[in-house]
Amino acid sequence: MRLLLLGGSGQVGTEFQALPLPQHVEVVAPDEGALDLTDHGAIDSVIAEGSWSAVINAAAYTDVDRAESEEVKALAINGEAPARLAAATSRLGIPLVHISTDYVFDGRKGAPYVESDAPSPLNAYGRTKLAGEQGVAAGNHRHVIVRTSWVYSPYGRNFVRTILRLASERERLTIVADQRGCPTAAQDVANVCLLLALRCASSPESGPYGLYHFAGGGEATWHEFATTIVELARLPRSIEVAPIRTEDYPTPAKRPIDSRLDCGALDRDFRIKPRAWREALKDTLDRLLANKATP
């Protein structure tokens, strides 16, 4: 069984490649130099040449604020490339697992979002990711879209690593306390994507196919998330983590106030339950602080 992984250098992609695999499974992850996702011909070629059992798309433009001024670029990667990928995999009957985001919602529901809730993104990043969802759903009926949220890992740019860096430079941090969501370890997202890809590859006629939410168990504000990071990291000196309002920390992109995801459908259909986010965070911090991960 051969799986094609796109976005192998990102957080989820890096964690995916570190997962233990069944003996009969091979993962191929071309780097950006080998596959330019803005080149539709290149996408068609890599799909046609590989004899893939399933494809996992973990590639994305994820700079939420920069997307406000680079929406065309973000759309090419987040919207147009997944649509092309879906069309190319559909022609060969290949299942496609695609990662999306909680930022397709506006945060005004006041309760965790389920898969049937209508998207209404507030920013360019959310709009481009929604376009990708729509392109995947329309282009290949053998698709699984996994919406996730607040992803972090020991690798790359993410909230956990940013808080640790700032805590090493400052004695006081000010963190937004009125935005709520579900912190999610990239390792857990990778594991779910692998499980779903293997299920689809094993029974391509029946799937599982459709749209599912997967995020860390429980909920937090950014301030609660940051406070827990500082506590679990056991830093050598005391750090104050002060709460502020969204309006006190203006950003180019508007964020949803409450983007919690309800993961009940994934549990109901596949008995996949998310880890409590604090447990997953501790595991990630242990790996990061033990220098078992590369920055």
C-alpha positions in Angstrom: 0.0 0.0 0.0 1.5 3.4 -1.1 0.3 6.6 0.5 1.1 10.0 -1.0 1.6 12.8 1.6 1.5 16.4 0.5 2.8 19.0 2.9 5.3 16.7 4.5 7.5 19.5 5.8 4.6 21.1 7.8 3.6 20.4 11.3 1.1 17.6 10.5 3.2 16.3 7.7 6.3 16.0 9.9 4.4 14.2 12.6 2.8 12.0 10.0 6.2 10.8 8.8 7.2 9.9 12.3 4.2 7.6 12.9 4.7 3.9 13.1 3.4 2.3 10.0 2.1 -1.2 9.3 4.7 -3.2 7.4 2.9 -3.2 4.2 2.5 0.6 4.1 4.9 3.0 2.4 4.6 6.8 2.7 6.0 9.1 -0.1 6.3 12.8 0.8 7.7 14.9 -2.1 9.2 18.2 -0.9 8.2 21.6 -2.3 11.1 21.5 -4.8 9.7 18.3 -6.2 6.1 19.3 -6.3 4.9 22.9 -6.7 1.2 22.9 -5.7 0.5 26.0 -7.8 1.5 24.0 -10.9 -1.6 22.1 -11.9 0.3 20.0 -14.4 2.7 18.9 -11.7 -0.2 17.8 -9.5 -1.7 15.8 -12.4 1.7 14.1 -13.1 2.5 13.1 -9.5 -1.0 11.6 -9.1 -0.9 9.7 -12.4 2.6 8.3 -11.9 2.4 6.9 -8.4 -0.1 4.0 -8.2 -1.3 5.5 -4.9 -3.6 3.7 -2.5 -4.7 7.1 -1.0 -3.5 10.7 -0.9 -3.3 12.9 2.2 -3.2 16.6 1.7 -1.6 18.3 4.7 -0.2 21.2 2.6 -1.6 24.7 3.3 -0.9 28.4 3.4 -1.3 28.9 7.1 -0.2 32.5 7.9 -3.6 33.8 8.9 -2.6 37.5 9.1 -0.4 37.6 5.9 -3.2 35.9 4.0 -5.1 39.2 4.3 -2.6 40.8 1.9 -1.8 37.6 0.0 -5.2 36.1 -0.6 -4.5 35.3 -4.2 -1.4 33.2 -3.1 -3.3 31.7 -0.2 -6.2 30.7 -2.6 -3.8 29.1 -5.0 -2.5 26.8 -2.3 -5.6 26.4 -0.1 -8.3 26.5 -2.7 -7.2 25.8 -6.2 -4.6 23.1 -5.5 -6.9 20.9 -3.5 -9.6 21.2 -6.2 -7.0 20.1 -8.8 -5.9 17.3 -6.5 -9.4 16.1 -6.1 -10.0 16.0 -9.9 -6.7 14.2 -10.5 -7.4 11.6 -7.8 -11.0 11.1 -8.9 -10.0 10.2 -12.4 -8.0 7.2 -11.0 -10.5 6.3 -8.1 -8.0 7.3 -5.4 -9.3 8.3 -2.0 -8.3 11.8 -0.8 -7.9 12.9 2.8 -7.8 16.7 3.1 -7.2 18.8 6.2 -9.2 22.0 6.8 -9.8 24.4 9.7 -12.2 25.8 12.3 -11.7 29.2 10.8 -14.3 28.4 8.1 -16.7 29.5 10.9 -17.5 33.0 12.2 -17.6 32.0 15.9 -21.0 33.4 16.6 -22.9 30.1 17.2 -22.1 30.1 21.0 -21.7 26.3 21.0 -19.3 23.8 19.4 -19.7 23.6 15.7 -21.0 20.4 14.0 -20.3 19.4 10.5 -23.7 20.5 9.2 -23.3 24.1 10.5 -23.1 26.6 7.7 -19.6 28.0 7.2 -19.1 31.8 7.3 -15.4 32.7 7.4 -14.3 36.1 8.8 -10.9 36.2 7.1 -9.0 35.4 3.9 -7.4 32.3 5.3 -10.8 30.9 6.2 -12.3 31.8 2.8 -9.4 30.1 1.0 -9.7 27.0 3.2 -13.4 26.9 2.6 -12.8 27.1 -1.2 -10.5 24.1 -0.8 -13.2 22.1 1.1 -15.7 22.9 -1.7 -13.2 21.9 -4.4 -12.4 18.6 -2.8 -16.0 17.7 -2.2 -17.0 18.6 -5.7 -14.0 17.0 -7.4 -13.8 13.6 -5.8 -16.6 11.8 -4.1 -14.0 9.6 -2.4 -12.9 12.3 0.0 -12.5 12.8 3.7 -12.2 16.4 4.9 -10.9 16.7 8.5 -11.5 20.1 10.1 -9.2 20.8 13.0 -8.1 23.8 15.1 -5.3 25.6 17.0 -2.7 23.1 15.8 0.7 22.9 17.5 3.8 20.7 17.5 7.4 20.7 18.4 8.1 21.9 14.9 7.9 25.1 12.9 5.9 28.2 13.8 3.0 27.7 16.3 1.5 29.1 19.5 3.3 26.7 21.8 6.8 27.5 20.5 6.0 31.2 20.3 4.9 31.3 24.0 8.1 29.4 25.0 10.2 31.9 23.1 8.5 34.9 24.5 8.7 33.4 28.0 12.5 33.2 27.6 12.6 36.9 26.7 10.1 38.5 28.9 8.8 38.4 32.5 5.2 39.3 31.5 3.1 38.1 28.6 -0.3 39.5 27.5 -2.6 37.0 25.9 -6.1 37.3 24.4 -8.6 35.8 26.8 -11.9 36.2 24.9 -11.3 33.8 22.0 -12.2 30.2 22.6 -11.3 27.0 20.8 -9.7 23.6 20.9 -5.9 23.3 21.1 -4.9 20.3 19.0 -1.6 18.4 18.8 -0.4 17.9 15.2 0.6 14.4 16.1 -3.0 13.5 16.9 -4.2 15.1 13.6 -1.6 13.0 11.7 -2.7 9.8 13.5 -6.3 10.4 12.6 -5.4 11.2 8.9 -3.4 7.9 8.8 -6.2 5.9 10.2 -8.7 7.3 7.8 -6.4 7.0 4.8 -5.8 3.3 5.7 -9.5 2.7 6.0 -10.2 4.3 2.7 -7.4 2.5 0.9 -8.6 -0.8 2.3 -12.2 -0.3 1.1 -12.1 2.4 -1.6 -15.7 1.7 -2.7 -17.2 2.5 0.6 -14.8 4.8 2.5 -15.3 6.3 5.2 -16.1 9.4 3.2 -17.4 12.8 4.1 -16.7 15.7 6.4 -15.5 15.3 10.0 -14.3 17.5 12.9 -11.3 16.5 14.9 -9.7 18.6 17.6 -8.2 18.3 21.1 -10.6 17.2 23.8 -11.9 20.0 25.9 -11.6 23.7 25.2 -9.6 26.8 26.2 -9.0 30.4 25.5 -5.7 31.5 24.2 -4.9 32.9 27.7 -5.7 29.5 29.3 -3.7 27.8 26.6 -0.7 30.0 27.3 -1.0 29.7 31.0 -1.0 25.9 30.8 2.1 26.0 28.5 4.0 28.1 31.0 2.9 25.8 33.9 3.8 22.5 32.2 7.1 23.8 30.8 8.4 24.3 34.3 10.4 27.4 33.3 13.3 28.4 35.5 11.7 31.7 36.5 8.2 33.0 37.2 6.3 34.4 34.2 3.1 36.4 34.5 0.5 35.6 31.8 -2.0 38.5 31.8 -5.4 38.3 30.1 -6.3 41.0 27.5 -9.3 41.5 25.2 -9.2 40.9 21.4 -9.6 44.7 20.9 -6.4 45.2 22.8 -4.4 43.1 20.4 -5.5 44.2 16.9 -4.4 41.9 14.0 -4.8 42.2 10.2 -7.1 39.1 10.2 -10.3 39.0 12.3 -10.5 35.7 14.4 -13.7 33.9 15.4 -14.5 34.4 19.1 -15.6 30.8 19.6 -14.5 28.2 17.1 -14.9 25.1 19.2 -15.5 21.9 17.2 -17.8 19.1 18.1 -16.0 15.8 17.3 -18.9 13.5 18.1 -19.4 12.3 14.5 -15.9 10.9 14.3 -16.4 9.1 17.6 -19.8 7.8 16.6 -18.7 6.5 13.2 -15.2 5.3 13.9 -14.7 5.2 17.7 -12.0 7.8 17.4 -11.9 10.0 20.5 -9.6 13.0 20.9 -7.1 13.1 23.7 -7.6 15.8 26.3 -5.7 18.8 25.1 -3.7 19.2 28.3 -2.5 15.6 28.1 -1.5 16.1 24.4 0.2 19.4 25.3 2.3 17.8 28.0 3.4 15.1 25.6 4.4 17.7 23.0 6.2 19.8 25.6 8.1 16.8 26.9 9.3 16.0 23.4 10.2 19.6 22.6 12.0 20.4 25.8 13.9 17.1 25.7 15.3 18.2 22.3 13.8 15.2 20.6 12.4 17.4 17.9 14.1 19.7 15.4 13.0 23.4 15.6 
